[in-house]
Amino acid sequence: YEIKIDRSFTAGLPHDAACAGIVRSILSMGAHLGLNVVAEGVETIEQSNFVMTHGCAIQQGYLHGRPASVEEFLRGIDVCDHPSHLDRRSIG
């Protein structure tokens, strides 16, 4: 249901022409097949901007977060901001 762009290709973005060409080709193939494309190994703003500019909104990598246990992840988010915790009387 999805295609993942291997981190070995994102590592060279945006300056390596071969990596850029491969990433654009994978994104084009995903669009033509109607599949989501996930870019792995996104570690810099430049890499993120490149894949976003070329149609890839789903990204994984250290730019967006380090691996964490479930407990660490839950401590890092504000559960009270989740819509299920809103006071239903305040919703118009």
OpenMM code with the backbone's topology and positions (N, CA, C; nanometers):
from openmm import Vec3, app, unit

residues = "TYR GLU ILE LYS ILE ASP ARG SER PHE THR ALA GLY LEU PRO HIS ASP ALA ALA CYS ALA GLY ILE VAL ARG SER ILE LEU SER MET GLY ALA HIS LEU GLY LEU ASN VAL VAL ALA GLU GLY VAL GLU THR ILE GLU GLN SER ASN PHE VAL MET THR HIS GLY CYS ALA ILE GLN GLN GLY TYR LEU HIS GLY ARG PRO ALA SER VAL GLU GLU PHE LEU ARG GLY ILE ASP VAL CYS ASP HIS PRO SER HIS LEU ASP ARG ARG SER ILE GLY".split()
positions = [
    Vec3(0.0799, -0.1200, 0.0000),
    Vec3(0.0000, 0.0000, 0.0000),
    Vec3(0.0840, 0.1263, 0.0000),
    Vec3(0.2135, 0.1101, 0.0166),
    Vec3(0.3013, 0.2259, 0.0158),
    Vec3(0.4392, 0.1853, -0.0345),
    Vec3(0.5122, 0.2853, -0.0748),
    Vec3(0.6509, 0.2669, -0.1181),
    Vec3(0.7380, 0.3446, -0.0209),
    Vec3(0.8482, 0.2868, 0.0196),
    Vec3(0.9433, 0.3588, 0.1042),
    Vec3(1.0678, 0.3911, 0.0238),
    Vec3(1.1106, 0.5155, 0.0374),
    Vec3(1.2371, 0.5582, -0.0237),
    Vec3(1.3462, 0.5283, 0.0779),
    Vec3(1.4380, 0.4423, 0.0422),
    Vec3(1.5445, 0.4019, 0.1332),
    Vec3(1.6319, 0.5205, 0.1727),
    Vec3(1.6771, 0.5169, 0.2953),
    Vec3(1.7611, 0.6256, 0.3496),
    Vec3(1.8889, 0.6458, 0.2692),
    Vec3(1.9360, 0.5433, 0.1991),
    Vec3(2.0571, 0.5599, 0.1188),
    Vec3(2.0354, 0.6604, 0.0059),
    Vec3(1.9101, 0.6768, -0.0386),
    Vec3(1.8801, 0.7754, -0.1425),
    Vec3(1.8545, 0.9136, -0.0828),
    Vec3(1.7871, 0.9206, 0.0315),
    Vec3(1.7616, 1.0512, 0.0918),
    Vec3(1.8890, 1.1130, 0.1475),
    Vec3(1.9867, 1.0299, 0.1834),
    Vec3(2.1116, 1.0816, 0.2411),
    Vec3(2.1831, 1.1776, 0.1461),
    Vec3(2.1710, 1.1555, 0.0162),
    Vec3(2.2397, 1.2405, -0.0800),
    Vec3(2.1649, 1.3660, -0.1209),
    Vec3(2.0427, 1.3796, -0.0713),
    Vec3(1.9620, 1.4956, -0.1109),
    Vec3(2.0054, 1.6209, -0.0390),
    Vec3(1.9931, 1.7337, -0.1012),
    Vec3(1.9449, 1.7602, -0.2362),
    Vec3(2.0555, 1.7711, -0.3403),
    Vec3(2.1824, 1.7526, -0.3003),
    Vec3(2.2949, 1.7851, -0.3886),
    Vec3(2.3397, 1.6736, -0.4823),
    Vec3(2.3155, 1.5487, -0.4472),
    Vec3(2.3584, 1.4368, -0.5312),
    Vec3(2.2555, 1.4160, -0.6422),
    Vec3(2.2968, 1.4420, -0.7663),
    Vec3(2.2046, 1.4350, -0.8809),
    Vec3(2.1458, 1.2962, -0.8998),
    Vec3(2.2246, 1.1921, -0.8773),
    Vec3(2.1751, 1.0553, -0.8932),
    Vec3(2.0677, 1.0244, -0.7888),
    Vec3(2.0934, 1.0609, -0.6640),
    Vec3(1.9940, 1.0387, -0.5578),
    Vec3(1.8670, 1.1181, -0.5855),
    Vec3(1.8827, 1.2422, -0.6279),
    Vec3(1.7665, 1.3265, -0.6579),
    Vec3(1.6837, 1.2660, -0.7701),
    Vec3(1.7487, 1.2141, -0.8719),
    Vec3(1.6773, 1.1520, -0.9832),
    Vec3(1.6028, 1.0271, -0.9418),
    Vec3(1.6661, 0.9459, -0.8589),
    Vec3(1.6016, 0.8233, -0.8112),
    Vec3(1.4810, 0.8574, -0.7243),
    Vec3(1.4970, 0.9536, -0.6354),
    Vec3(1.3864, 0.9930, -0.5477),
    Vec3(1.2699, 1.0478, -0.6301),
    Vec3(1.2992, 1.1330, -0.7267),
    Vec3(1.1911, 1.1861, -0.8122),
    Vec3(1.1219, 1.0732, -0.8884),
    Vec3(1.1975, 0.9756, -0.9347),
    Vec3(1.1395, 0.8621, -1.0071),
    Vec3(1.0490, 0.7783, -0.9166),
    Vec3(1.0930, 0.7537, -0.7940),
    Vec3(1.0120, 0.6771, -0.6991),
    Vec3(0.8828, 0.7520, -0.6680),
    Vec3(0.8931, 0.8819, -0.6481),
    Vec3(0.7738, 0.9622, -0.6201),
    Vec3(0.6778, 0.9621, -0.7382),
    Vec3(0.7308, 0.9700, -0.8592),
    Vec3(0.6470, 0.9655, -0.9785),
    Vec3(0.5772, 0.8300, -0.9904),
    Vec3(0.6513, 0.7231, -0.9665),
    Vec3(0.5937, 0.5887, -0.9726),
    Vec3(0.4820, 0.5744, -0.8689),
    Vec3(0.5058, 0.6222, -0.7485),
    Vec3(0.4036, 0.6156, -0.6441),
    Vec3(0.2778, 0.6909, -0.6828),
    Vec3(0.2952, 0.8092, -0.7403),
    Vec3(0.1794, 0.8893, -0.7828),
    Vec3(0.1010, 0.8170, -0.8919),
    Vec3(0.1704, 0.7599, -0.9889),
    Vec3(0.1029, 0.6896, -1.0978),
    Vec3(0.0308, 0.5636, -1.0514),
    Vec3(0.0821, 0.5002, -0.9472),
    Vec3(0.0199, 0.3788, -0.8947),
    Vec3(-0.0816, 0.4065, -0.7842),
    Vec3(-0.0924, 0.5337, -0.7447),
    Vec3(-0.1857, 0.5706, -0.6386),
    Vec3(-0.1435, 0.5226, -0.5016),
    Vec3(-0.0124, 0.5158, -0.4797),
    Vec3(0.0411, 0.4685, -0.3519),
    Vec3(0.1024, 0.5836, -0.2728),
    Vec3(0.0933, 0.5749, -0.1402),
    Vec3(0.1655, 0.6687, -0.0552),
    Vec3(0.3135, 0.6385, -0.0658),
    Vec3(0.3950, 0.7421, -0.0537),
    Vec3(0.5399, 0.7242, -0.0546),
    Vec3(0.5947, 0.7809, 0.0759),
    Vec3(0.6794, 0.7033, 0.1432),
    Vec3(0.7418, 0.7425, 0.2691),
    Vec3(0.8908, 0.7608, 0.2455),
    Vec3(0.9436, 0.8756, 0.2821),
    Vec3(1.0873, 0.8997, 0.2722),
    Vec3(1.1513, 0.8645, 0.4058),
    Vec3(1.2409, 0.7676, 0.4048),
    Vec3(1.3128, 0.7269, 0.5254),
    Vec3(1.4417, 0.8076, 0.5389),
    Vec3(1.4903, 0.8201, 0.6607),
    Vec3(1.6212, 0.8796, 0.6849),
    Vec3(1.6291, 1.0290, 0.6626),
    Vec3(1.5170, 1.0992, 0.6792),
    Vec3(1.5177, 1.2449, 0.6629),
    Vec3(1.5800, 1.3058, 0.7885),
    Vec3(1.6965, 1.3670, 0.7705),
    Vec3(1.7712, 1.4191, 0.8849),
    Vec3(1.7962, 1.5695, 0.8783),
    Vec3(1.7726, 1.6314, 0.7641),
    Vec3(1.7979, 1.7750, 0.7516),
    Vec3(1.6760, 1.8457, 0.6926),
    Vec3(1.6687, 1.9745, 0.7168),
    Vec3(1.5618, 2.0567, 0.6586),
    Vec3(1.5690, 2.0512, 0.5062),
    Vec3(1.6902, 2.0516, 0.4509),
    Vec3(1.7069, 2.0485, 0.3055),
    Vec3(1.6488, 1.9207, 0.2459),
    Vec3(1.6743, 1.8072, 0.3108),
    Vec3(1.6176, 1.6803, 0.2637),
    Vec3(1.4649, 1.6837, 0.2724),
    Vec3(1.4139, 1.7328, 0.3841),
    Vec3(1.2697, 1.7421, 0.4031),
    Vec3(1.2063, 1.8315, 0.2972),
    Vec3(1.2656, 1.9472, 0.2753),
    Vec3(1.2124, 2.0393, 0.1749),
    Vec3(1.2146, 1.9779, 0.0352),
    Vec3(1.3203, 1.9052, 0.0030),
    Vec3(1.3310, 1.8438, -0.1295),
    Vec3(1.2180, 1.7448, -0.1518),
    Vec3(1.1991, 1.6522, -0.0574),
    Vec3(1.0950, 1.5511, -0.0790),
    Vec3(0.9557, 1.6125, -0.0744),
    Vec3(0.9352, 1.7133, 0.0100),
    Vec3(0.8052, 1.7818, 0.0146),
    Vec3(0.7779, 1.8526, -0.1182),
    Vec3(0.8770, 1.9219, -0.1706),
    Vec3(0.8620, 1.9943, -0.2967),
    Vec3(0.8265, 1.8996, -0.4104),
    Vec3(0.8737, 1.7769, -0.4007),
    Vec3(0.8486, 1.6791, -0.5061),
    Vec3(0.7322, 1.5849, -0.4734),
    Vec3(0.6509, 1.6222, -0.3751),
    Vec3(0.5256, 1.5519, -0.3507),
    Vec3(0.5244, 1.4452, -0.2438),
    Vec3(0.6227, 1.4447, -0.1561),
    Vec3(0.6277, 1.3423, -0.0507),
    Vec3(0.6090, 1.4081, 0.0858),
    Vec3(0.4889, 1.3934, 0.1412),
    Vec3(0.4596, 1.4547, 0.2704),
    Vec3(0.4895, 1.3626, 0.3883),
    Vec3(0.5036, 1.2322, 0.3632),
    Vec3(0.5253, 1.1369, 0.4720),
    Vec3(0.6746, 1.1109, 0.4846),
    Vec3(0.7277, 1.1434, 0.6028),
    Vec3(0.8717, 1.1338, 0.6242),
    Vec3(0.9025, 1.0669, 0.7575),
    Vec3(1.0140, 0.9952, 0.7595),
    Vec3(1.0664, 0.9368, 0.8821),
    Vec3(1.2122, 0.9781, 0.8939),
    Vec3(1.2573, 1.0000, 1.0139),
    Vec3(1.3987, 1.0301, 1.0326),
    Vec3(1.4236, 1.1158, 1.1543),
    Vec3(1.5504, 1.1321, 1.1857),
    Vec3(1.5906, 1.2052, 1.3058),
    Vec3(1.5462, 1.3510, 1.3052),
    Vec3(1.5223, 1.4080, 1.1882),
    Vec3(1.4715, 1.5457, 1.1849),
    Vec3(1.3385, 1.5547, 1.2595),
    Vec3(1.2600, 1.4497, 1.2513),
    Vec3(1.1253, 1.4505, 1.3081),
    Vec3(1.1168, 1.3845, 1.4446),
    Vec3(1.2197, 1.3104, 1.4841),
    Vec3(1.2189, 1.2491, 1.6159),
    Vec3(1.3129, 1.1301, 1.6237),
    Vec3(1.3655, 1.1088, 1.7386),
    Vec3(1.4544, 0.9955, 1.7646),
    Vec3(1.3713, 0.8754, 1.8085),
    Vec3(1.4224, 0.7547, 1.7878),
    Vec3(1.3510, 0.6372, 1.8372),
    Vec3(1.3299, 0.6488, 1.9879),
    Vec3(1.2124, 0.6045, 2.0342),
    Vec3(1.1796, 0.6142, 2.1762),
    Vec3(1.0890, 0.4988, 2.2160),
    Vec3(1.0935, 0.4667, 2.3441),
    Vec3(1.0006, 0.3663, 2.3965),
    Vec3(0.8610, 0.4280, 2.4010),
    Vec3(0.7616, 0.3456, 2.4191),
    Vec3(0.6237, 0.3951, 2.4282),
    Vec3(0.6119, 0.4934, 2.5446),
    Vec3(0.6736, 0.4607, 2.6562),
    Vec3(0.6663, 0.5472, 2.7734),
    Vec3(0.7275, 0.6840, 2.7459),
    Vec3(0.8440, 0.6854, 2.6800),
    Vec3(0.9088, 0.8126, 2.6464),
    Vec3(0.8231, 0.8929, 2.5494),
    Vec3(0.7655, 0.8250, 2.4506),
    Vec3(0.6801, 0.8922, 2.3532),
    Vec3(0.5598, 0.9563, 2.4217),
    Vec3(0.4935, 0.8820, 2.5080),
    Vec3(0.3754, 0.9347, 2.5752),
    Vec3(0.4094, 1.0518, 2.6670),
    Vec3(0.5267, 1.0475, 2.7301),
    Vec3(0.5696, 1.1609, 2.8133),
    Vec3(0.5947, 1.2841, 2.7279),
    Vec3(0.6322, 1.2631, 2.6015),
    Vec3(0.6668, 1.3749, 2.5145),
    Vec3(0.5487, 1.4420, 2.4469),
    Vec3(0.4294, 1.3823, 2.4568),
    Vec3(0.3127, 1.4455, 2.3959),
    Vec3(0.2187, 1.4928, 2.5050),
    Vec3(0.1399, 1.5936, 2.4732),
    Vec3(0.0429, 1.6458, 2.5686),
    Vec3(-0.0913, 1.5803, 2.5399),
    Vec3(-0.1226, 1.4753, 2.6145),
    Vec3(-0.2443, 1.3988, 2.5916),
    Vec3(-0.3682, 1.4860, 2.6082),
    Vec3(-0.3607, 1.5885, 2.6894),
    Vec3(-0.4764, 1.6757, 2.7107),
    Vec3(-0.5148, 1.7537, 2.5853),
    Vec3(-0.4238, 1.7675, 2.4901),
    Vec3(-0.4553, 1.8375, 2.3663),
    Vec3(-0.5276, 1.7495, 2.2660),
    Vec3(-0.5402, 1.6209, 2.2956),
    Vec3(-0.6064, 1.5297, 2.2032),
    Vec3(-0.7557, 1.5622, 2.1975),
    Vec3(-0.8176, 1.5619, 2.0789),
    Vec3(-0.9589, 1.5979, 2.0648),
    Vec3(-1.0528, 1.5166, 2.1530),
    Vec3(-1.0170, 1.3935, 2.1862),
    Vec3(-1.1056, 1.3122, 2.2692),
    Vec3(-1.1151, 1.3650, 2.4122),
    Vec3(-1.0269, 1.4570, 2.4486),
    Vec3(-1.0258, 1.5113, 2.5842),
    Vec3(-1.0925, 1.6484, 2.5923),
    Vec3(-1.1483, 1.6978, 2.4818),
    Vec3(-1.2125, 1.8275, 2.4833),
    Vec3(-1.3467, 1.8191, 2.5562),
    Vec3(-1.3822, 1.9269, 2.6209),
    Vec3(-1.5128, 1.9355, 2.6858),
    Vec3(-1.6173, 1.9489, 2.5759),
    Vec3(-1.6990, 1.8487, 2.5594),
    Vec3(-1.7959, 1.8445, 2.4488),
    Vec3(-1.8947, 1.9614, 2.4570),
    Vec3(-1.9190, 2.0172, 2.5759),
    Vec3(-2.0123, 2.1300, 2.5879),
    Vec3(-1.9564, 2.2553, 2.5248),
    Vec3(-1.8231, 2.2638, 2.5112),
    Vec3(-1.7633, 2.3849, 2.4532),
    Vec3(-1.7571, 2.3799, 2.3026),
    Vec3(-1.7934, 2.2647, 2.2453),
    Vec3(-1.7910, 2.2516, 2.0998),
    Vec3(-1.9254, 2.2950, 2.0457),
    Vec3(-1.9221, 2.3969, 1.9576),
    Vec3(-2.0451, 2.4571, 1.9053),
    Vec3(-2.1109, 2.3731, 1.8076),
] * unit.nanometer
topology = app.Topology()
chain = topology.addChain("A")
for resn in residues:
    res = topology.addResidue(resn, chain)
    for name in ("N", "CA", "C"):
        topology.addAtom(name, app.Element.getBySymbol(name[0]), res)
